[in-house]
Amino acid sequence: GQFTHTPYWKCLQIEKTNPKMSEQARDWFDSMSVEDRVTFIQRKLAGLGVYNGPVNGQSDPQFTNAVAVYQAQNQLIADGRLNFDTYYSLLDDDHPAAAGGAQQAALVMPKPVVAPLTVALTSSKPVYKAGEVLDASVAISHDAFLYCFYDDGLGHIARLYPNRYQSADPLVRSRSLQVSAANQAVKIRFDSPGARERVACYGSDSDFILSAELKEKELVPLPMKTLSELAGALRKSNPALIESVLEVSVQ
């Protein structure tokens, strides 16, 4: 249904506001890769005359602006992001993408195979001294949604990324991201010799739906006491997340 754009509830004349329909659509949305989402919305917006760029699964400023225009026209938050509300609003729209040119070619070209997402945390050194700042980065294999957290080893866990200083958007388009460094506003400074502290990053091709307890600001302790508990809470909305954990020794 999410690829043919013919939802079964429309065929059965079931109201789109039915909670079961929204739940089914959410499952579709969560199972799509970022490229699939972009392609779907490009086709829909092209059919509506809002977007006239290529239908190629690649986001660019022209496409982001078209998404924001559509959102503003349909009483959605006009931030240009490919969120579920925008997808659901477009799901059973009857306007096909216009034929011809790059759009027609995109419809018949085979979709490239996207390798599974990988997430890898690294540190500039394995051991730190008390007073030093963690120098660590995370690399991802392709565009993905990313959340990183810090575990001080004493039962306190807080979010490092996204944050208001670096980026509030979990969608990371670069292949490498600094999660802590001396020149950053959000950083980890070690003060407990002998501690074994950890940083964990969780990536996914689908956006996370965070519960209220996970929406604290950066560096504010969360209710979870262990990374296992944290990962379990994140997997409730995204069971396919990819995890990378970096352990650091402090002398």
C-alpha positions as CSV (number, residue, x, y, z in Angstrom):
1,G,0.0,0.0,0.0
2,Q,2.7,2.5,0.8
3,F,4.3,2.0,-2.6
4,T,1.2,1.8,-4.8
5,H,-0.5,4.6,-2.9
6,T,-3.8,2.8,-2.7
7,P,-4.6,2.2,1.0
8,Y,-6.9,-0.6,1.6
9,W,-9.1,1.5,3.8
10,K,-9.9,3.7,0.9
11,C,-11.0,0.7,-1.2
12,L,-13.2,-0.4,1.6
13,Q,-14.5,3.1,2.2
14,I,-13.3,3.2,5.8
15,E,-12.7,6.6,7.3
16,K,-9.1,7.6,7.4
17,T,-9.5,8.9,10.9
18,N,-10.1,5.3,12.1
19,P,-7.3,4.6,14.7
20,K,-6.6,1.2,13.1
21,M,-5.9,2.9,9.8
22,S,-3.5,5.3,11.5
23,E,-1.8,2.4,13.2
24,Q,-1.4,0.5,9.9
25,A,0.0,3.6,8.2
26,R,2.5,4.1,11.1
27,D,3.8,0.5,10.6
28,W,4.3,1.3,6.9
29,F,6.0,4.6,7.6
30,D,8.4,3.0,10.2
31,S,9.3,0.2,7.7
32,M,10.3,2.6,4.9
33,S,13.9,3.7,4.4
34,V,14.7,7.4,4.3
35,E,15.0,7.1,0.5
36,D,11.6,5.4,0.2
37,R,10.0,8.2,2.1
38,V,11.6,10.9,0.0
39,T,10.6,9.1,-3.2
40,F,7.0,8.7,-2.1
41,I,6.6,12.3,-1.1
42,Q,8.4,13.6,-4.2
43,R,5.9,11.7,-6.4
44,K,2.9,12.9,-4.4
45,L,4.0,16.6,-4.3
46,A,4.8,16.4,-8.0
47,G,1.3,15.3,-8.7
48,L,0.0,18.2,-6.7
49,G,2.1,20.6,-8.6
50,V,4.0,21.7,-5.5
51,Y,7.3,20.1,-6.5
52,N,8.8,20.0,-10.0
53,G,12.2,18.5,-9.3
54,P,13.5,14.9,-10.0
55,V,11.8,11.9,-8.3
56,N,15.0,10.2,-7.2
57,G,14.8,9.6,-3.5
58,Q,17.3,12.3,-2.8
59,S,16.5,15.3,-0.6
60,D,17.7,18.8,-1.6
61,P,16.7,22.4,-0.7
62,Q,14.1,22.5,-3.5
63,F,12.4,19.4,-2.2
64,T,12.6,20.5,1.5
65,N,11.0,23.8,0.5
66,A,8.2,22.0,-1.4
67,V,7.5,19.9,1.7
68,A,7.3,23.0,3.9
69,V,4.9,24.6,1.4
70,Y,2.6,21.6,1.4
71,Q,2.7,21.4,5.2
72,A,1.7,25.1,5.5
73,Q,-1.1,24.6,3.0
74,N,-2.5,21.7,5.0
75,Q,-2.3,23.0,8.6
76,L,0.8,20.9,9.4
77,I,4.0,22.2,11.1
78,A,5.9,23.7,8.1
79,D,9.4,22.6,9.0
80,G,10.1,20.7,5.8
81,R,10.7,17.4,7.6
82,L,9.4,14.0,6.4
83,N,7.4,13.2,9.4
84,F,4.5,10.8,9.8
85,D,1.8,13.5,9.7
86,T,3.0,14.7,6.3
87,Y,3.2,11.1,5.0
88,Y,-0.3,10.2,6.3
89,S,-1.8,13.4,4.9
90,L,-0.5,12.4,1.4
91,L,-1.1,8.7,1.7
92,D,-4.5,8.5,-0.1
93,D,-4.2,11.6,-2.2
94,D,-5.5,10.9,-5.8
95,H,-2.9,13.0,-7.6
96,P,-0.3,10.9,-9.4
97,A,3.1,12.3,-10.2
98,A,3.2,14.1,-13.5
99,A,4.4,12.0,-16.4
100,G,7.5,12.7,-18.5
101,G,11.1,13.7,-18.0
102,A,13.0,12.7,-14.9
103,Q,9.9,11.7,-13.0
104,Q,8.8,9.2,-15.5
105,A,12.3,7.7,-15.8
106,A,12.4,7.5,-12.0
107,L,9.3,5.4,-11.9
108,V,10.7,2.7,-14.2
109,M,14.3,2.6,-13.0
110,P,15.1,-0.1,-10.5
111,K,15.6,1.1,-6.9
112,P,19.2,0.9,-5.9
113,V,20.0,-1.6,-3.1
114,V,20.8,0.2,0.2
115,A,23.2,-1.6,2.5
116,P,22.1,-2.1,6.1
117,L,22.9,0.9,8.4
118,T,26.0,0.7,10.5
119,V,26.8,2.9,13.5
120,A,30.4,3.1,14.9
121,L,31.5,5.1,17.9
122,T,35.3,5.8,18.3
123,S,37.5,7.7,20.7
124,S,40.8,9.5,20.0
125,K,42.3,7.4,22.8
126,P,41.1,4.5,25.1
127,V,42.2,6.0,28.5
128,Y,41.7,9.5,29.8
129,K,42.9,11.3,32.9
130,A,40.6,13.1,35.4
131,G,40.0,16.6,34.1
132,E,40.3,15.7,30.4
133,V,37.4,16.0,28.0
134,L,36.2,13.0,26.0
135,D,37.1,13.3,22.3
136,A,34.7,10.9,20.5
137,S,32.8,10.7,17.2
138,V,30.2,8.5,15.6
139,A,30.2,7.4,12.0
140,I,27.1,6.2,10.1
141,S,27.0,4.4,6.8
142,H,24.2,6.5,5.3
143,D,21.7,9.2,6.2
144,A,19.8,8.1,9.4
145,F,18.2,9.2,12.6
146,L,20.6,9.2,15.5
147,Y,20.5,9.6,19.3
148,C,23.6,9.4,21.6
149,F,23.7,9.2,25.4
150,Y,26.2,9.3,28.1
151,D,26.4,6.8,31.1
152,D,28.6,8.1,33.9
153,G,28.8,4.6,35.5
154,L,27.0,5.8,38.6
155,G,23.5,5.2,37.4
156,H,23.1,8.5,35.6
157,I,22.3,8.6,31.9
158,A,21.7,11.7,29.8
159,R,21.4,12.6,26.1
160,L,24.3,14.0,24.2
161,Y,22.8,14.3,20.8
162,P,20.5,15.8,19.4
163,N,21.1,19.0,21.4
164,R,20.2,22.7,21.1
165,Y,23.8,23.8,20.4
166,Q,24.8,21.3,17.7
167,S,21.5,20.3,16.1
168,A,18.0,19.6,17.4
169,D,17.3,17.4,14.4
170,P,18.0,13.6,14.9
171,L,18.3,13.2,11.1
172,V,22.0,13.1,10.4
173,R,23.0,13.6,6.8
174,S,26.8,13.6,7.3
175,R,28.8,10.4,7.6
176,S,30.6,11.4,10.8
177,L,29.5,13.4,13.8
178,Q,31.4,14.7,16.9
179,V,29.6,13.7,20.0
180,S,32.0,15.2,22.5
181,A,35.1,17.4,22.1
182,A,36.9,20.3,24.0
183,N,35.6,22.9,21.6
184,Q,31.9,21.9,21.8
185,A,29.3,23.3,24.0
186,V,28.0,19.8,24.9
187,K,31.0,17.7,26.2
188,I,32.0,15.1,28.8
189,R,34.7,16.1,31.2
190,F,35.9,13.2,33.4
191,D,36.3,13.8,37.1
192,S,36.3,10.3,38.7
193,P,39.6,8.3,38.4
194,G,38.9,4.6,38.2
195,A,35.5,5.0,36.6
196,R,34.4,3.1,33.5
197,E,32.1,5.4,31.7
198,R,30.2,4.8,28.4
199,V,28.7,6.6,25.5
200,A,26.0,4.8,23.4
201,C,24.6,5.8,20.0
202,Y,21.4,4.4,18.5
203,G,20.7,4.8,14.8
204,S,17.8,3.9,12.5
205,D,16.5,4.5,9.0
206,S,13.1,5.4,10.7
207,D,12.6,8.3,13.1
208,F,12.1,7.4,16.8
209,I,8.9,8.2,18.7
210,L,10.2,9.3,22.1
211,S,8.1,8.8,25.2
212,A,7.8,11.7,27.6
213,E,10.5,10.4,29.9
214,L,13.0,10.4,27.0
215,K,12.4,14.1,26.0
216,E,14.6,15.7,28.7
217,K,17.0,18.3,27.5
218,E,20.6,17.4,26.8
219,L,22.7,16.4,29.8
220,V,19.7,16.2,32.1
221,P,19.5,12.7,33.8
222,L,16.9,10.4,32.5
223,P,14.8,7.9,34.6
224,M,16.7,5.0,33.1
225,K,19.6,3.7,35.2
226,T,21.3,1.4,32.7
227,L,21.9,1.5,28.9
228,S,20.0,-1.8,28.6
229,E,16.9,-0.1,30.1
230,L,17.4,2.9,27.8
231,A,17.7,0.7,24.7
232,G,14.6,-1.2,25.7
233,A,12.7,2.1,25.9
234,L,13.9,3.2,22.5
235,R,13.1,-0.2,20.9
236,K,9.4,0.2,21.8
237,S,9.0,2.6,18.9
238,N,11.9,1.3,16.7
239,P,12.8,-2.4,17.2
240,A,15.3,-2.3,14.3
241,L,17.6,0.3,15.8
242,I,21.4,-0.2,15.5
243,E,23.5,0.3,18.7
244,S,27.1,1.2,19.2
245,V,28.6,1.5,22.7
246,L,32.0,3.1,23.6
247,E,33.6,2.3,26.9
248,V,36.2,4.7,28.3
249,S,38.6,4.2,31.2
250,V,39.5,7.1,33.5
251,Q,42.7,7.1,35.5
